[in-house]
């Protein structure tokens, strides 16, 4: 992912901006499992900064993994003035790079964790997980498990299908992905 945005910039002759959500990668802040509300707020802040602070158009927003959840929520916000943005070619294109997908029939997200982690969650209200990319550990709490349980990608996709506003979405997954 770190080398993708410079290649876009070079091939498409556009400016790119890459950022990590709060608590992820190089960003400060506290990481939270299924932190959809904060991720959407972070994305909205960045888009507003690029548009208002830098005076640039935002022609495309790309989200990777959980980041696409924020992109999808952003595209379906009721307070977003899509019509005026589309006239200015702002926020018209969205790309999903191996974004998480969940549907109404998906199993309970707690089942993705070990029996020991689930017991620890019952006992003390949280458990720790280790980062795959370093020596950081993160806390997973009951309320974050509930947030993951109620977030359904299919709800947002259905909302987009019902809205004929000219937005375009591209989804890219790897050959080993099962979605």
N, C-alpha and C positions, 0 to 999 in steps of 0.2 A: 504494500500500500504506500510506503514512503516514497517509492520511485514513480508512482502512477501520475501524480499531479504535475510533475515537471514535464512528463511526456505529453500530457494533454496540452499544456501550455505551448510546448514547442510545435506540436503537430497542428494544433487548431489556431495558433496565434492569438491566444487569449490569456488574460491574467487568471491565476488560480489562487485560492486561499484554502489552506488545509488547517483544521484545528481539531483538538481533542476535547471531548466533553469533560466536564468537571470531574476530577478524580481519575481520569483515564490518561494513559500515556504520559506526556510531559506536563499536563495541566495540574494546577493546584486544586484543592477542594477535596471533598470526601466522595469516594466511589460508593455507589449504591447499586445493588442488584436491581434490575428492572426499573431504572430511574427515568422512566419515560417523561414525566412532567418536567424534570430539570433539564433533560436533554432537549426537549422542545423549546424551553425557555432559552437555553444556550444558543440553539440554532437561530431562533428568532432574533436574539441580540446580535449575532454575527451578521445575519442578512440585513437587519436595520442599519448596522454600522457601515456595511459596504455600500448600501444605497444612500444613506443620509450623510454619514461621516466622510466617506471617500467620494461620494457622488458618482458611483459606478452602477451600471446595470447588473443585475443578477440574472443571467440567462439560463443557468442550469445549476441544480443542486444534486450532489451525489452523496449517497449514504452507504456505508459499509456495515454489514452485520447489524447490531442493534442500532447503529446510526441511521439506518434506513427507517426504523420505526419513527424517529423524529422527523425525517423528511416526509414520510407518509402523513403523519399528523399535521405537519406544517401545510401540506398541500390541501388538506381537508378542513382547515380552520374556518369557522364561519365568519370570523372578523377580518379575514384576509380579503383585501379588495382585489380579487383575481382579475376581474374585468379590466380595471385600470392597469394592473400589472401586465396583463397579456397584451394590451395595446402598446405598451412600451417594451415588449419582449422581455419582461422581467419574470423570473420564476415560472417559466413556461415549460421547461424541460426538467425531468427528474430521472435519476438513474439509481437503481437498486443493485449494489454489488454484494451478492451473497447475503442478502438481508434475511433476517429471521422471519419465519412465517408461522403463524398459529391460526388454527381454525377452531370453530366451536366444538368439534369433537376431540380436540387434542387432550391428551391425558394431563392430569394434575402436574404442574411443574415441580412440585416437591419430589416427585418420583425420579427426577434427574439426579437427585443427591443420594448419597449412601445412607444406609440404615443408621450408622453411627451419627451422621450429620442430622438426620431427622430426629433422632432421640435427643441430641444436644439442643436442637431447636425447641422441642417440647419442654425440656428441662430448664433451659435458661433464656429462651426467647430469641436466640441467635446461634450461629456457628460461624467459624472462620473457614475461608477457602484461600488457597495460595494462588498467586498470579502465575499464569503460564509464561510470562515474559519478565522474570526478575524475582526479587526476593520479597516482594510486597505480599501482605495478606489482607483480605477483605472480609468484612462482616456481612452476613446474610441474615436478615431479620424476618419475622413473621409477616410484617406489613409489606415488605418487598416481595415476598412469595405471593401474597394476595394481589399485589399490583400486577405481577406477571400473569397470574391466573385470569384476571379480568381483561387484560389487553388481548385483543383479537385482531390480527392483521386483516382478516376477511371482512370485518365490519368497515374498516377504512377503504378497502378496495371496492366494496359494494357501493359505498358513498361516492367514490370517484366515478364509478360506472354510471351512476344515476345523474351525474353532473356533466353536461355537455359544454365545457368551457374552453376547449382547445388545448388543454394541458396534455403533454405526451410523457409516457413512462416507458423506460427500458429496464428490463430485469436481466441480470447476468449472474449465472451460477456456474460453479466448476463442474467438470465432468463426473466427479465423484459424489456430488450433491444428489439428494433423493427428492428434492422439491421440483 
